[in-house]
Each structure stands twice: as C-alpha cells, then as structure tokens.
Amino acid sequence: MRHVIGLFSLALILGLGAAGRASAKSEVWVYTSIYKEFIGPIEAAFEKKYPDLDVQVFQAGSEKIQAKVEAELLAKKPQADILLTSDPFYSVELKSRGLAFERPGHEAVETNYYSLMVLIAHKDVPAAKRPKSFADLQKPEFKGLIQAGSPLESGTTFSTVAYLSRKFGWEYFEKMKANALASSGGNSVVIQKVESGEKKLGIVLLENALAAQKRGSPIEVIYPEDGSIPVPSVQVIMKDGKNHDGAAKFADFILSDEGQKLLVDGYMYPVSKTAPQPAGAKPLAEVTAKSTPWTQELFSEVGKGAKDIKKKFAALILE
C-alpha cells in the first residue's frame, strides 16, 4: 500500500509539474488600434511562432488607448508592453517623456505600416458631380453632404485635421463649418453614414472603404487630386512594460514578411518593400505624389500642439 501511495504521490507531483510548465506562458500586453478582425490573425500567427508567449490585446481607437495608458501611468500600474497605434504623435511624445524603451538597432518609435485617408462617395452621386480633391469639399454644392470622423475620438482623423490645417490653413475648416461638415466617431461611423445614404460623401481611411466594398457596400473610392493623406502607424515598446523581450519579438514579427503580409490582408500599406500592395488599392507613391510629406519636425510640432488643434477644431466644427 505504501508503494502504491508513493507511486500515486509521485505521479501527482509530476502531473502538477507538467501542468505548471504548460501554463508557464509569458504574457505580452498589446494595445492597438488595428481593427479586431485584422489583429486577430496577427495574434494567432505570432502565438503559433512563439508558443511560450500569450498575447493579451486591448483594442480601441488611438484616443482611448492614449487615455488608458495615461490613467495607468498616473496610477503607477502600467500594463501595456507595446503600443501599435495610428497616432504617431502620441508615441513621439512618449519618447520625449522618456517612456519609450530604446533597444539597440531600432528606433524607439517605428513605423510599421501606412494607412491612407481618401474620399468616398455613395454610388448614387454621379461621377461628374463628385469632389475631386480635399479642396473641392469647400464648394457650396457639397453643403450638408459630408461626413468625417472626430479628432477627439479617432487618431487618423486627428492626423487628417492636423495635415489639412497646415496644408490649407484653418480657413479650410471655417469653410467646412459653413458647409455643415458632420464630425463624429471614427472611420466606421463615416462608412455607415455614407453607405446608408444619410451622407453622400466621406473622409475616411482607404482600408475601411476597401473592406466595405468587399462586403458589397454602395460606395466609391476617390483618390484626391491634391494628394491622399498618408498616416503612418507606429509601434513603441513601453519602458515600464513588464515584458520587453516579448514585446520586442512582437515588434519584430509585425515588421517581418509574415506580419507585413497579414497587415496587407487588412488593406494597409506595408513598410516592407517585399510585401505586396493591398488588393484593390493604387500604389502609395502614385496617390501621395502631391501630398505634403510628414517630417520629424512636423511630428514634433503637431504632437506638442495636439491639445490646441483638438480645441480649435471642436470650437469650429463640434460646438
């Protein structure tokens, strides 16, 4: 009996040890504005490659991610290991505050893909009566027809407002106010408003528009003649994160050929020169030939003035 009990105890100990080893995965907290349907395959592919790592995802718009990170920093309970957001300005700010982890051979803030802000029109609008550029949206014939996201809720919309206010001046948004520009939510709201016919025109991310077209949405993409707006998405490893190694592996995976291909499947433009272009999209160089380039100085300037930009837009359009 003692022998049987001894064997049973040994088996139990070994079993518990095996269970402990099986569950001894290292968590990597990823905060991202990449849509759930696209971050899901990336998470699965990453965990397949690194079975010892368990990815935990907080998915939200860039503005909500920023608010969550700031709340965690204030409470001195940081959780995020790596941020992947469509708001490059906040990541640059984090670096300037000494909150970004600097690893050898890499920039603290890395561009991982490009989104593109374009125009869309409901198919009911005849081609000859559609705007051809961002500048055209100021014309009186488009009054009451235009939907945009809100820079208070969407990082890509904030980038768009910052870009257009510097390209055309704030007079542009004064005229858009006179044209009854509607502004709310993020890019999904713009798609919904235009495809329902409530609004006839929209300022929206190309990736959202192409995904909507694939599911049969009655919208048409317009690449503005004055240049589509490239919005660089970035990744930054948090200095106070608990898993720098896991975060670094995730960052490297996103920039790998496999990771870039998965982003392209979500209609995003890759930074890798070996990855294909998004299906149904025009080449990035072609549609941004007349676009104002982003520079480090501009990133820094916009980042420092972010609150003022949002405040001014809210006063002009939202109030």
Buried (B, 14 or more C-beta within 10 A) or exposed (E): EEEEEEEEEEEEEEEEEEEEEEEEBBEBBBBBBBBEEBBBEBBEBBBEEBEEBBBEBBBBBBBBBBEBBEEBBEEEEBBBBBBBBBBBBBBBBBBEEEBBBEBEEBEBBBBBBBBBBBBBBBBEBEEEEBBEBBBBBBEEEBBEBBBBBBBBBBBBBBBBBBBBBBBBEBEBBEBBBEBEBBBBBBBBBBBBBBBEEEBBBBBBBBBBBBBBBEEEBBBBBBBBBBBBBBBBBBBBBBBBBBBBEBBBBBBEBBBBEBBBBBBBBBBBBBBBEEBEEBEEBBEBEEBBEEBBEBEEEBBBBBBEBBEEBBEBBBEBBBE
